[in-house]
Amino acid sequence: MSVDGRADVVVVGAGMSGLCASVAALERGARVVTVEKGTRFGGSMALSGGSMWTYVDKDRLREHIPDGNQLLQSIVVDTLSDGHDWLERHGVAMNPERDIEQQGRGRSADPSEMTTTLVERVRALGGQLLLNTPLDSLLYEGGAVRGISAFSPDGQATFEADAVVLAAGGFQGNPELVMRYITPNISRMYLRSNPWSTGDSFLAATELGAAVSPGL
């Protein structure tokens, strides 16, 4: 059985970044479909302590991550507080700002509550959320991504879209990618993510020629 759909925006992944991207697109009036490979929402964020922080300033950040993308580093430092406020406006209960290990600043929220709140917000704004729907490939035509192909419980699913947000690029659960980009000592590492984090978005994008940024 084939499932086909059309949206303004398709978001791949329903962890923290995917849910936030979905809400952000919906509040701007877009029709949004969010597909999630796993059996639940929240991604690896659901397994975390819920802390969202960055270094106290850009100099400190670049001292600790000298090979990172400086533009992205600046965006994180400059806009993190606005991001915390955005979450609060959408109903997430945020704890007060605090110092973190004398290096940074940040706030936190209960991962389970945050997941539930963002999922409810997506649905209240008219978004479509699909579990058990892993990405198969990106629909690519004329030098542009036109949507996605995915596997749904009912069979192959195709979603055409004006924009695709890839929010399922974590690959802690993919031993080959971990060995290629992080360390060959994979046998000594604990899996610090959900088991569905196998880099589906990362692989789909790089197969089309997407660049890998310094420090990923």
C-alpha positions in Angstrom: 0.0 0.0 0.0 1.4 3.4 -0.9 0.7 6.6 1.1 1.2 10.0 -0.6 0.9 13.5 0.7 1.7 17.1 0.1 2.9 19.7 2.6 4.6 23.1 2.7 7.3 21.7 5.0 8.3 18.1 5.9 10.3 17.7 9.1 12.3 14.5 9.5 12.6 13.6 13.2 10.5 14.4 16.2 13.1 15.0 18.8 13.8 18.4 20.3 15.0 20.1 17.0 12.3 18.4 14.9 9.4 19.4 17.2 10.7 23.0 17.5 11.1 23.2 13.7 7.6 21.9 13.3 6.1 24.4 15.7 8.1 27.3 14.2 6.8 26.5 10.7 3.3 26.0 11.8 3.1 29.3 13.6 4.1 30.9 10.3 1.1 29.3 8.6 2.8 26.4 6.8 1.2 23.0 6.4 3.6 20.6 8.2 4.1 16.9 8.2 6.6 15.5 10.8 7.8 11.9 10.4 9.5 10.0 13.2 11.4 6.7 12.9 10.9 5.6 16.5 7.9 4.4 18.5 7.7 7.6 20.5 8.3 11.3 20.3 11.2 13.2 22.0 14.2 11.5 20.4 17.4 11.4 22.4 16.3 14.6 24.2 13.8 12.4 26.1 16.8 10.5 27.6 18.7 13.7 28.7 18.7 15.9 31.7 16.8 18.6 29.7 19.6 21.2 30.0 19.9 23.7 27.1 23.1 25.8 27.5 26.0 27.4 25.8 29.3 29.0 26.8 29.2 32.4 28.5 30.7 34.1 25.5 32.0 33.4 22.0 35.6 33.6 23.0 35.2 30.9 25.6 33.2 28.8 23.1 35.9 29.1 20.4 38.6 28.3 22.9 37.0 25.0 23.6 35.8 24.2 20.1 38.3 26.0 17.9 37.4 24.1 14.7 33.7 24.7 14.9 31.7 26.8 12.4 32.0 30.3 13.8 28.8 31.5 12.3 26.8 28.8 13.9 28.6 29.3 17.2 27.7 33.0 17.1 24.0 32.2 16.4 23.9 29.8 19.4 25.5 32.3 21.8 23.4 35.2 20.6 20.0 33.6 20.4 19.9 30.9 23.1 18.0 33.2 25.6 15.5 34.0 22.9 15.1 30.3 22.3 14.4 29.7 26.0 11.8 32.5 25.9 10.2 31.0 22.8 9.8 27.6 24.5 8.1 29.3 27.5 5.7 31.1 25.2 4.6 27.8 23.8 3.9 26.4 27.3 7.2 24.6 28.2 7.9 25.1 31.9 11.5 26.4 32.0 13.7 26.4 35.1 15.6 29.6 36.0 18.9 30.3 34.3 22.0 29.0 36.0 25.7 28.7 35.6 27.0 25.4 34.3 30.5 24.2 35.4 31.8 27.8 35.4 32.0 27.7 31.6 28.5 28.4 30.5 24.9 29.4 31.2 21.6 27.9 30.4 18.2 26.8 31.5 16.5 23.4 31.7 13.1 21.7 31.5 11.7 18.3 32.2 12.3 16.3 29.0 9.0 14.4 29.3 7.0 17.5 30.0 8.7 19.4 27.2 8.1 16.6 24.7 4.4 16.4 25.6 4.0 20.1 25.4 5.6 20.5 22.0 3.7 17.5 20.6 0.4 19.0 21.8 1.4 22.3 20.3 2.1 20.8 16.9 -1.3 19.1 16.9 -3.1 22.3 18.2 -1.6 24.2 15.2 -2.8 21.6 12.7 0.4 19.7 12.2 0.5 16.0 11.2 2.8 13.7 13.3 3.7 10.2 12.1 5.5 7.6 14.3 7.1 4.4 12.9 7.9 6.3 9.7 11.7 6.2 8.9 13.2 8.2 6.1 14.1 6.2 3.0 15.5 8.9 0.7 15.1 12.6 -0.3 13.2 13.4 -3.5 15.7 15.3 -5.5 15.0 17.0 -8.9 16.4 19.9 -10.8 19.1 20.6 -8.2 16.6 20.9 -5.4 15.0 18.7 -2.7 11.3 18.3 -3.5 10.2 16.1 -0.6 10.9 12.7 1.0 10.3 9.0 0.5 9.7 7.1 3.8 8.5 3.8 5.1 5.2 3.9 6.9 3.4 1.1 8.7 1.1 1.0 5.7 3.8 0.8 3.1 5.9 3.2 1.1 5.1 6.9 1.8 5.9 9.8 -0.5 5.6 13.4 0.8 6.2 16.3 -1.7 7.1 19.6 0.0 8.4 23.1 -0.7 11.0 22.6 2.1 12.5 19.7 4.0 14.0 20.0 7.5 16.4 17.3 8.4 16.3 16.8 12.1 17.4 13.2 12.4 21.1 13.4 11.7 22.4 12.0 15.0 24.3 8.8 14.4 25.4 7.5 17.8 23.5 4.3 17.0 25.4 3.7 13.7 28.8 2.0 14.5 30.2 2.6 11.0 29.6 6.3 11.2 30.9 6.6 14.7 34.1 4.8 13.7 34.4 7.0 10.6 33.8 10.4 12.3 34.5 10.0 16.0 36.6 7.1 17.2 37.6 3.5 16.2 37.0 2.4 19.8 33.3 1.8 19.3 33.4 -1.3 21.4 34.3 0.7 24.5 31.5 3.2 24.1 28.1 3.3 25.7 25.2 4.2 23.4 24.2 7.7 24.7 21.1 8.1 22.5 18.0 6.4 21.5 18.6 3.3 19.3 17.0 4.9 16.3 19.8 7.5 15.9 21.5 5.9 13.0 22.1 9.0 10.9 19.3 8.7 8.4 19.1 12.4 7.6 22.9 12.7 7.6 23.3 9.9 5.2 20.5 11.1 2.9 22.0 14.6 2.7 25.6 13.6 2.2 24.6 11.1 -0.5 23.2 14.1 -2.5 26.5 16.0 -2.0 25.8 18.0 1.2 28.9 19.2 2.9 30.0 18.1 6.4 30.8 21.1 8.6 33.9 21.2 10.8 33.2 19.3 14.0 29.9 18.1 12.3 
